[in-house]
């Protein structure tokens, strides 16, 4: 859903460990982020509630014809509160891969057993209708017990034979003949469990154009079907439960990385025109783009704090031929860092408990 709030992003430099405790917005050094009361004096968790409203501000490196970058008035904690949303997103560079365990095999010796895997991701669903789907079929082996008929199945050997097929290289030279090994890792756990682990996605190519939108977020997840008979018994939506011969349980869900450097750098571009005092167009050449500033450090995750709010005391404005627009601030600080902790303490004191989403 589109969000038309006037959004200002504040990226706290990694060298900043706390909010400033003295001075005003004019004393902020380049990149330094602070929170100030209605008199433009610094606040802390113990003093912010005494002010009718507060600002978030950041010092600029490019100060020609402009002062510090500043939010609008934010009020909370009383009847004049203009805040409509207030939440935090905890950053993490970890992106879990999906793990599925196939157990409780219920097969007869000599049966044809088929395992079908259907993987989805942004790119896979672009290349393949309804995901990347491949199947392998093996014959269930029996125990060497000289039984006649042989009713006992060697589950360990069944899992091993499935893994051999799953790890096999795709036939032919057609580039569409992609091996399952490219996306999965297969393990025999204890002779009773076939463990299927999705591999991490490769990093896509990143353009060098500062005006481009290179950040992509994606994850791979997959469905597992195991059933008796040839591969035609599983249709493109569901398999036939009557033919299922084992249980496939997801033991770890795939997840996205959150608040990574590339994501925050993309936000700097997205909201650049809202943050510059003049010369708002984002030019590709640095020589014509001296107003653009970035404070994102590579290789870390950022906690992000979101505050959405209306105009302060908007009921006092007379009716006019205009549409009132709300605002949003986003504060990005190194995940689990001292600055993030300090910012959260001050904002909680002003706005109340934060929802972590």
C-alpha positions as CSV (number, residue, x, y, z in Angstrom):
1,X,0.0,0.0,0.0
2,X,1.3,3.4,-0.9
3,X,2.4,5.8,1.9
4,X,2.4,9.5,1.0
5,X,3.8,10.8,4.3
6,X,6.5,13.4,4.0
7,X,9.4,11.2,5.1
8,X,12.7,12.2,6.6
9,X,15.5,9.7,7.2
10,X,18.2,10.2,9.9
11,X,21.1,7.7,9.7
12,X,23.2,7.8,12.8
13,X,26.9,7.5,12.0
14,X,28.5,4.4,13.5
15,X,31.0,6.6,15.5
16,X,28.1,8.3,17.4
17,X,27.4,6.4,20.6
18,X,24.8,8.7,22.3
19,X,22.6,11.6,21.7
20,X,24.2,15.1,22.4
21,X,23.6,16.3,25.9
22,X,24.2,20.0,25.4
23,X,24.0,22.7,22.8
24,X,21.3,23.3,20.1
25,X,20.7,22.2,16.6
26,X,23.2,24.7,15.3
27,X,25.9,22.9,17.3
28,X,25.5,19.6,15.6
29,X,28.5,18.3,13.7
30,X,28.2,16.8,10.3
31,X,26.1,13.7,10.5
32,X,25.4,14.0,14.3
33,X,21.8,13.2,15.2
34,X,20.1,14.7,18.2
35,X,16.7,15.2,19.8
36,X,15.7,18.7,20.9
37,X,12.8,20.2,22.8
38,X,10.5,23.1,21.8
39,X,13.3,25.6,22.8
40,X,15.9,23.7,20.7
41,X,17.7,22.4,23.7
42,X,18.9,18.9,24.1
43,X,16.7,16.4,26.0
44,X,17.1,13.0,27.7
45,X,14.7,10.3,28.9
46,X,14.1,12.3,32.1
47,X,13.4,15.7,30.5
48,X,11.7,15.1,27.2
49,X,8.2,14.6,28.6
50,X,8.3,18.2,30.0
51,X,8.3,19.7,26.5
52,X,5.1,20.1,24.6
53,X,6.8,18.8,21.5
54,X,10.3,17.8,20.3
55,X,12.4,17.7,17.1
56,X,14.8,15.2,15.6
57,X,17.7,16.9,13.9
58,X,21.0,16.0,12.1
59,X,24.0,18.2,11.3
60,X,24.9,18.6,7.6
61,X,28.2,18.6,5.9
62,X,26.8,20.8,3.1
63,X,25.7,23.9,5.0
64,X,25.6,26.4,2.1
65,X,22.2,28.2,2.4
66,X,20.8,25.6,4.8
67,X,21.0,24.7,8.4
68,X,20.6,21.3,10.1
69,X,18.2,18.7,8.7
70,X,15.2,18.7,11.0
71,X,11.9,17.0,11.5
72,X,8.6,18.7,12.2
73,X,7.1,19.0,15.7
74,X,6.4,15.7,17.4
75,X,4.2,15.5,20.5
76,X,3.3,12.5,22.6
77,X,2.2,11.4,26.0
78,X,-0.7,13.8,26.4
79,X,-4.0,15.0,24.8
80,X,-2.0,17.0,22.2
81,X,-0.2,14.0,20.9
82,X,0.0,14.1,17.1
83,X,1.6,10.7,16.7
84,X,-0.4,8.1,14.8
85,X,2.2,5.3,14.5
86,X,5.3,4.5,16.5
87,X,7.3,1.3,16.1
88,X,10.7,-0.2,15.8
89,X,12.2,-2.8,13.4
90,X,15.2,-4.6,14.8
91,X,18.0,-5.1,12.3
92,X,19.7,-8.4,11.5
93,X,22.2,-9.4,8.8
94,X,21.1,-13.0,9.3
95,X,18.8,-14.5,6.7
96,X,17.7,-18.0,7.7
97,X,17.4,-20.6,5.0
98,X,14.5,-23.1,5.0
99,X,15.1,-26.6,6.5
100,X,12.6,-29.4,5.9
101,X,12.8,-32.8,7.5
102,X,11.2,-35.8,5.7
103,X,10.4,-38.6,8.2
104,X,8.0,-41.4,9.1
105,X,8.3,-43.3,5.8
106,X,5.4,-45.7,5.2
107,X,6.3,-47.6,2.0
108,X,6.3,-51.1,0.7
109,X,9.3,-52.8,-0.7
110,X,9.5,-52.5,-4.5
111,X,7.3,-49.4,-4.6
112,X,8.2,-46.5,-6.8
113,X,8.7,-43.5,-4.5
114,X,8.8,-40.0,-5.9
115,X,10.1,-36.8,-4.2
116,X,9.1,-33.5,-5.7
117,X,10.6,-30.1,-4.7
118,X,9.1,-26.8,-5.7
119,X,11.2,-23.7,-4.9
120,X,10.0,-20.1,-5.0
121,X,11.8,-16.8,-4.9
122,X,11.5,-13.6,-6.8
123,X,13.8,-14.7,-9.6
124,X,12.7,-18.4,-9.6
125,X,9.1,-17.4,-10.1
126,X,10.1,-15.1,-12.9
127,X,11.9,-18.0,-14.7
128,X,9.4,-20.8,-13.9
129,X,5.6,-21.0,-13.8
130,X,4.7,-21.8,-10.2
131,X,8.3,-22.1,-9.0
132,X,11.2,-24.3,-9.9
133,X,9.9,-27.8,-9.8
134,X,11.9,-31.0,-10.1
135,X,11.1,-34.7,-9.2
136,X,13.2,-37.8,-8.6
137,X,11.9,-41.4,-8.5
138,X,13.5,-44.4,-6.8
139,X,12.4,-48.0,-5.9
140,X,12.0,-48.7,-2.2
141,X,14.6,-51.3,-1.2
142,X,13.8,-54.1,1.2
143,X,15.9,-55.4,4.1
144,X,18.2,-58.4,3.5
145,X,16.2,-60.7,5.6
146,X,15.3,-63.3,2.9
147,X,11.6,-62.7,3.6
148,X,9.2,-63.8,0.9
149,X,7.5,-61.5,0.2
150,X,9.9,-58.8,1.5
151,X,7.7,-56.5,3.6
152,X,10.3,-54.6,5.6
153,X,11.8,-51.6,3.9
154,X,15.4,-50.4,4.5
155,X,14.6,-46.7,5.2
156,X,18.3,-45.8,5.5
157,X,19.0,-47.2,2.0
158,X,15.8,-45.5,0.7
159,X,17.0,-42.1,1.9
160,X,20.5,-42.7,0.5
161,X,19.0,-43.7,-2.9
162,X,16.9,-40.5,-2.9
163,X,20.0,-38.4,-2.1
164,X,22.0,-40.0,-5.0
165,X,19.2,-39.0,-7.4
166,X,18.8,-35.5,-5.8
167,X,22.5,-34.8,-6.0
168,X,22.8,-36.0,-9.6
169,X,23.8,-33.5,-12.3
170,X,21.0,-32.5,-14.6
171,X,21.1,-34.3,-17.9
172,X,22.1,-32.8,-21.2
173,X,23.7,-29.4,-22.1
174,X,20.5,-27.3,-22.1
175,X,21.0,-24.4,-19.7
176,X,17.5,-25.0,-18.4
177,X,18.6,-28.4,-17.1
178,X,19.5,-27.1,-13.6
179,X,20.7,-29.5,-11.0
180,X,18.9,-29.5,-7.6
181,X,22.3,-29.2,-6.0
182,X,22.3,-25.5,-7.1
183,X,19.6,-24.7,-4.6
184,X,19.6,-27.5,-1.9
185,X,21.8,-29.5,0.4
186,X,20.6,-33.0,1.1
187,X,21.5,-35.1,4.3
188,X,20.7,-38.4,5.8
189,X,20.2,-37.8,9.5
190,X,20.4,-41.0,11.6
191,X,19.1,-43.2,8.9
192,X,15.5,-42.1,9.5
193,X,15.4,-38.5,8.3
194,X,16.0,-36.9,4.9
195,X,17.0,-33.3,5.7
196,X,16.6,-30.8,2.9
197,X,18.2,-27.4,3.4
198,X,17.9,-24.4,1.0
199,X,21.1,-22.7,0.0
200,X,21.5,-19.0,0.6
201,X,20.7,-16.9,-2.5
202,X,23.5,-15.5,-4.5
203,X,24.1,-11.7,-4.4
204,X,22.7,-10.0,-7.5
205,X,24.8,-7.6,-9.5
206,X,24.8,-4.1,-8.1
207,X,24.9,-1.1,-10.5
208,X,27.3,1.8,-9.8
209,X,24.8,4.4,-10.8
210,X,23.9,6.5,-7.7
211,X,20.4,7.2,-9.1
212,X,19.6,3.5,-9.6
213,X,17.6,1.3,-7.2
214,X,20.0,-1.6,-6.7
215,X,18.7,-3.0,-3.4
216,X,16.8,-6.2,-3.8
217,X,15.3,-8.3,-1.1
218,X,14.5,-11.9,-1.7
219,X,14.4,-15.3,-0.1
220,X,14.0,-18.9,-1.3
221,X,11.3,-21.2,0.2
222,X,10.1,-24.5,-1.0
223,X,7.5,-27.2,-0.7
224,X,8.2,-30.9,-0.4
225,X,6.0,-33.7,-1.7
226,X,6.8,-37.4,-1.3
227,X,4.4,-40.0,-2.6
228,X,4.0,-43.4,-4.2
229,X,4.1,-43.7,-8.0
230,X,5.6,-41.7,-10.8
231,X,5.9,-37.9,-10.8
232,X,2.6,-37.3,-12.5
233,X,0.6,-37.9,-9.2
234,X,1.4,-34.4,-7.8
235,X,-0.4,-31.6,-9.7
236,X,0.9,-28.0,-9.8
237,X,-1.0,-26.9,-6.7
238,X,-1.2,-29.8,-4.2
239,X,-0.3,-33.4,-4.1
240,X,-2.7,-36.3,-3.6
241,X,-2.8,-37.0,0.2
242,X,-3.8,-40.5,-0.5
243,X,-0.5,-41.2,-2.1
244,X,1.7,-39.5,0.5
245,X,4.2,-42.0,2.0
246,X,6.1,-39.7,4.5
247,X,5.8,-36.6,6.5
248,X,7.6,-33.4,5.4
249,X,7.9,-30.8,8.2
250,X,9.5,-27.4,8.0
251,X,11.8,-27.1,11.0
252,X,13.2,-23.6,10.0
253,X,11.5,-21.0,7.9
254,X,13.4,-18.9,5.4
255,X,13.7,-15.2,6.4
256,X,14.9,-11.9,5.0
257,X,17.8,-9.9,6.3
258,X,16.5,-6.8,8.0
259,X,18.0,-3.3,8.1
260,X,21.2,-4.2,6.2
261,X,23.5,-1.5,4.9
262,X,22.2,-1.8,1.3
263,X,18.6,-1.3,2.4
264,X,19.3,1.8,4.4
265,X,21.5,3.2,1.6
266,X,18.5,2.7,-0.7
267,X,16.3,4.6,1.8
268,X,18.8,7.5,1.6
269,X,18.1,7.7,-2.2
270,X,14.4,7.2,-1.9
271,X,13.9,10.1,0.5
272,X,16.7,12.3,-0.7
273,X,14.5,15.0,-2.3
274,X,12.6,15.4,1.0
275,X,15.8,16.0,3.0
276,X,17.8,18.6,0.9
277,X,17.2,22.3,1.5
278,X,17.7,23.1,-2.1
279,X,19.0,21.5,-5.4
280,X,16.8,18.6,-4.8
281,X,17.4,16.7,-8.0
282,X,19.6,13.7,-7.6
283,X,22.3,14.0,-10.2
284,X,24.4,11.0,-11.2
285,X,27.8,12.9,-11.2
286,X,29.2,13.7,-7.8
287,X,30.5,17.0,-9.1
288,X,26.9,18.2,-9.7
289,X,25.5,16.5,-6.6
290,X,27.3,18.0,-3.7
291,X,24.2,18.1,-1.6
292,X,23.8,14.3,-1.3
293,X,25.1,12.9,1.9
294,X,25.4,9.3,3.1
295,X,26.2,8.1,6.5
296,X,25.6,4.4,6.0
297,X,28.5,2.0,7.0
298,X,28.9,-1.2,5.1
299,X,28.5,-4.7,6.5
300,X,26.3,-4.0,9.5
301,X,22.6,-4.0,10.4
302,X,20.5,-1.1,11.5
303,X,17.7,-0.8,14.0
304,X,15.1,1.5,12.5
305,X,12.6,3.7,14.5
306,X,9.5,4.9,12.7
307,X,7.3,7.7,14.0
308,X,4.4,8.9,11.9
309,X,2.6,12.1,13.0
310,X,0.2,14.8,11.9
311,X,0.8,18.5,12.0
312,X,1.1,19.9,15.5
313,X,-2.1,21.5,16.6
314,X,-3.5,21.2,13.1
315,X,-7.0,22.1,14.5
316,X,-5.7,25.7,14.9
317,X,-5.2,26.1,11.2
318,X,-8.1,27.8,9.4
319,X,-9.7,26.1,6.5
320,X,-7.9,26.6,3.2
321,X,-7.6,25.3,-0.3
322,X,-4.9,22.7,0.6
323,X,-4.6,19.1,1.8
324,X,-3.1,18.5,5.2
325,X,-0.2,16.0,4.8
326,X,1.2,13.9,7.6
327,X,4.9,13.3,8.2
328,X,7.2,10.3,9.0
329,X,10.6,10.2,10.5
330,X,12.9,7.1,10.3
331,X,15.9,6.9,12.6
332,X,18.5,4.3,11.6
333,X,21.1,3.4,14.2
334,X,23.5,0.4,14.4
335,X,21.6,-2.6,15.7
336,X,22.2,-3.3,19.4
337,X,24.6,-0.4,19.6
338,X,24.8,2.2,22.3
339,X,23.3,5.0,20.1
340,X,20.2,2.8,19.3
341,X,19.7,2.0,23.0
342,X,19.9,5.7,23.9
343,X,17.5,6.8,21.1
344,X,15.0,4.2,22.2
345,X,15.1,5.3,25.8
346,X,14.4,8.9,24.9
347,X,11.6,8.1,22.4
348,X,9.9,5.7,24.8
349,X,10.0,8.4,27.5
350,X,8.2,10.7,25.1
351,X,5.9,8.4,23.1
352,X,5.3,5.4,25.4
353,X,6.3,1.7,24.9
354,X,7.5,0.9,21.4
355,X,6.1,-2.0,19.3
356,X,8.8,-4.1,17.8
357,X,7.7,-5.5,14.5
